[in-house]
Amino acid sequence: MSGEAGAETYEITEAGADGTPGERPGVPAGMPVVAELELKPALEAVLMVVDEPATEEHLARVLQRPRRAVALALRELSDDYTRQGRGFDLRLVAGGWRFYSRAAYADAVETFVLDGQQARLTQAALETLAVVAYRQPVSRSRVSAVRGVNCDGVMRTLLQRGLVEEAGTEPETGAILYRTTNYFLERMGLRGLDELPELAPFLPEAEAVEGDSPEGIPSFDVDDSGDSQTDH
């Protein structure tokens, strides 16, 4: 059927009373019906090109299948890869599914990716990221107070890399608060913050450092290769 704007598009629906496929606006006529594809290979094909973990809801919508069927197929695929000892793994991380290199082959991957160059976060950046993870939402000055050094430069690096983000302001001081991102969960291989190791008790409580963490701590133009000592 066509109109002034050109041929209409249709989506295949359940067959009509005469056995012919039904149609409704949505998908161009003649296009392959995704729902007719074999589910597991279709999931593998989609997950090969995702930039971030794909949720079961999204995959079910794209592949035109019930979420329960998609969830079951994903878990079966993950189990199959583990049983076969494949070099990759299909994991549920940060609320979605994505392929990852298997930990047993980390040395091979690291050698290929880094090729002799260090691309990891510095010790200063890792320590700062840990404080944010366990004390979020938290201001820069409180992070600096916990570490005993000024963290402005390192925080900028973490922001640029998408590992932390702004999370509003502190009511008492108006200071910007920071928290970790979904990308942080993805890179750490965590489903949520509740899977962080039990390290929080070793960090001082916010009240304990509040007196030593005025928002007026001077900023220094530093990069993540080190920290500047704060003035106390």
C-alpha positions as CSV (number, residue, x, y, z in Angstrom):
1,M,0.0,0.0,0.0
2,S,1.4,3.4,-0.8
3,G,0.6,7.1,-0.2
4,E,1.8,10.5,-1.2
5,A,4.9,10.2,1.0
6,G,5.9,6.9,-0.6
7,A,5.4,3.2,0.2
8,E,4.2,2.4,3.7
9,T,6.2,0.1,5.9
10,Y,4.8,-2.8,7.8
11,E,5.7,-5.1,10.6
12,I,4.9,-8.8,10.4
13,T,2.4,-9.8,13.1
14,E,0.5,-13.0,13.7
15,A,-1.1,-14.7,10.7
16,G,-4.6,-13.7,9.8
17,A,-7.6,-16.0,9.6
18,D,-6.7,-17.0,6.1
19,G,-3.2,-18.0,7.2
20,T,-1.4,-15.0,5.6
21,P,0.9,-12.9,7.7
22,G,-0.7,-9.8,9.3
23,E,0.9,-6.4,8.9
24,R,1.2,-3.2,10.9
25,P,3.3,-0.1,10.4
26,G,6.8,-0.4,11.7
27,V,9.1,-2.5,9.6
28,P,9.6,-2.1,5.9
29,A,7.7,-4.7,3.9
30,G,10.1,-7.4,2.6
31,M,12.7,-6.9,5.3
32,P,13.9,-10.0,7.2
33,V,11.9,-10.8,10.3
34,V,14.3,-10.7,13.3
35,A,12.1,-12.9,15.3
36,E,12.6,-15.8,12.8
37,L,16.4,-15.8,13.4
38,E,17.9,-18.5,15.6
39,L,18.1,-16.8,19.0
40,K,21.6,-17.7,20.3
41,P,23.5,-16.9,17.2
42,A,21.5,-13.6,16.9
43,L,22.5,-12.7,20.5
44,E,26.2,-13.5,19.8
45,A,26.1,-11.3,16.7
46,V,24.6,-8.3,18.5
47,L,26.8,-8.7,21.5
48,M,29.9,-8.7,19.3
49,V,29.2,-5.0,18.4
50,V,27.9,-3.5,21.6
51,D,29.9,-0.6,23.1
52,E,28.6,-1.2,26.6
53,P,26.7,-4.0,28.4
54,A,23.3,-4.6,26.8
55,T,20.3,-5.2,29.0
56,E,18.0,-8.2,28.6
57,E,15.1,-5.8,28.0
58,H,17.0,-4.1,25.1
59,L,18.1,-7.4,23.6
60,A,14.6,-8.8,23.8
61,R,13.1,-5.7,22.1
62,V,15.7,-5.7,19.3
63,L,15.4,-9.5,18.6
64,Q,11.6,-9.5,19.1
65,R,11.6,-12.2,21.7
66,P,10.3,-12.5,25.3
67,R,12.7,-11.3,27.9
68,R,12.6,-14.7,29.7
69,A,13.7,-16.5,26.5
70,V,16.6,-14.0,26.0
71,A,17.7,-14.3,29.7
72,L,17.7,-18.1,29.5
73,A,19.7,-18.1,26.2
74,L,22.3,-15.7,27.6
75,R,22.9,-17.8,30.7
76,E,23.1,-21.0,28.6
77,L,25.6,-19.3,26.3
78,S,27.7,-18.2,29.2
79,D,27.7,-21.7,30.7
80,D,28.6,-23.2,27.3
81,Y,31.6,-20.9,26.9
82,T,32.8,-21.8,30.4
83,R,32.4,-25.5,29.9
84,Q,34.2,-25.4,26.5
85,G,37.1,-23.4,28.1
86,R,36.8,-20.6,25.5
87,G,39.1,-17.6,25.7
88,F,36.2,-15.3,26.1
89,D,33.4,-15.1,28.6
90,L,29.8,-13.7,28.5
91,R,29.1,-11.9,31.8
92,L,26.3,-9.9,33.4
93,V,28.0,-6.7,34.5
94,A,26.5,-3.3,35.4
95,G,23.0,-4.5,34.6
96,G,23.8,-5.8,31.1
97,W,25.6,-8.5,29.2
98,R,28.8,-8.2,27.3
99,F,31.7,-10.4,26.1
100,Y,35.0,-10.2,28.1
101,S,38.3,-11.9,27.7
102,R,38.6,-14.8,30.2
103,A,40.8,-14.0,33.2
104,A,43.1,-17.0,32.5
105,Y,44.3,-15.3,29.3
106,A,44.8,-11.8,30.8
107,D,48.5,-11.9,30.2
108,A,48.1,-12.5,26.5
109,V,45.5,-9.7,26.2
110,E,47.6,-7.3,28.2
111,T,50.7,-8.0,26.1
112,F,48.7,-7.4,22.9
113,V,46.9,-4.2,24.1
114,L,49.7,-2.5,25.9
115,D,52.5,-3.7,23.6
116,G,55.1,-2.6,26.2
117,Q,53.4,0.7,27.1
118,Q,51.8,1.4,30.5
119,A,48.2,2.5,30.1
120,R,47.0,1.8,33.6
121,L,45.8,4.3,36.2
122,T,48.6,5.5,38.5
123,Q,48.6,4.5,42.1
124,A,47.4,8.0,43.0
125,A,44.4,7.7,40.7
126,L,43.5,4.2,42.0
127,E,43.6,5.4,45.6
128,T,41.4,8.4,44.8
129,L,39.0,6.2,42.9
130,A,38.8,3.8,45.9
131,V,37.9,6.7,48.2
132,V,35.1,7.9,45.9
133,A,33.8,4.4,45.5
134,Y,33.5,3.8,49.2
135,R,32.5,7.3,50.3
136,Q,30.2,8.4,47.5
137,P,28.8,10.9,47.0
138,V,31.8,12.8,48.3
139,S,33.5,16.2,47.6
140,R,37.0,16.6,46.4
141,S,38.1,18.2,49.7
142,R,36.9,15.2,51.6
143,V,38.7,12.8,49.3
144,S,41.9,15.0,49.7
145,A,41.4,14.8,53.5
146,V,41.1,11.0,53.5
147,R,44.3,10.6,51.4
148,G,46.2,13.5,53.0
149,V,47.1,15.0,49.6
150,N,45.4,17.3,47.2
151,C,43.5,15.3,44.6
152,D,42.2,17.9,42.2
153,G,44.4,16.8,39.2
154,V,43.7,13.2,39.8
155,M,39.9,13.8,40.0
156,R,40.1,15.6,36.7
157,T,41.7,12.6,35.1
158,L,39.0,10.2,36.6
159,L,36.3,12.5,35.2
160,Q,37.9,12.6,31.8
161,R,38.1,8.8,31.7
162,G,34.4,8.5,32.6
163,L,35.1,6.6,35.9
164,V,33.5,9.3,38.1
165,E,30.8,11.9,37.6
166,E,29.2,14.8,39.3
167,A,26.4,14.0,41.7
168,G,24.9,17.3,42.9
169,T,26.2,19.5,45.6
170,E,26.7,19.3,49.3
171,P,23.9,21.2,51.1
172,E,26.1,22.6,53.9
173,T,28.9,23.9,51.7
174,G,27.7,23.9,48.1
175,A,30.7,21.7,47.2
176,I,30.3,19.5,44.1
177,L,29.9,15.8,45.0
178,Y,31.2,12.9,43.0
179,R,30.2,9.3,42.5
180,T,31.4,6.4,40.4
181,T,29.8,5.6,37.0
182,N,28.3,2.6,35.3
183,Y,31.5,2.5,33.3
184,F,33.4,2.1,36.5
185,L,31.2,-1.0,37.3
186,E,31.8,-2.3,33.8
187,R,35.6,-1.9,34.0
188,M,35.7,-3.5,37.5
189,G,33.4,-6.4,36.4
190,L,30.8,-5.6,39.1
191,R,27.0,-5.9,38.9
192,G,26.6,-3.1,41.5
193,L,28.4,-1.3,44.3
194,D,27.2,-3.9,46.8
195,E,29.8,-6.2,45.2
196,L,32.7,-4.0,46.2
197,P,35.1,-5.8,48.6
198,E,34.5,-5.1,52.3
199,L,37.1,-2.3,52.6
200,A,35.0,0.6,53.8
201,P,35.7,0.0,57.5
202,F,39.3,0.8,56.9
203,L,38.5,4.3,55.6
204,P,37.7,7.1,58.1
205,E,34.1,8.2,58.4
206,A,33.2,11.5,56.8
207,E,32.6,13.1,60.2
208,A,36.1,12.2,61.2
209,V,37.7,14.2,58.4
210,E,35.1,17.0,58.2
211,G,37.1,19.3,60.3
212,D,40.2,18.8,58.2
213,S,38.5,19.1,54.9
214,P,37.4,22.7,54.2
215,E,36.4,23.4,50.7
216,G,39.1,26.1,50.6
217,I,41.9,23.6,50.2
218,P,44.0,25.1,47.5
219,S,44.0,23.5,44.0
220,F,47.2,22.7,42.2
221,D,47.5,22.1,38.5
222,V,48.8,18.5,38.6
223,D,48.2,15.4,36.5
224,D,47.5,11.9,37.6
225,S,51.2,11.1,37.8
226,G,51.2,12.2,41.5
227,D,49.6,14.4,44.1
228,S,50.4,17.7,45.7
229,Q,50.5,17.9,49.5
230,T,47.6,19.8,51.0
231,D,48.1,22.6,53.4
232,H,46.8,21.8,56.9
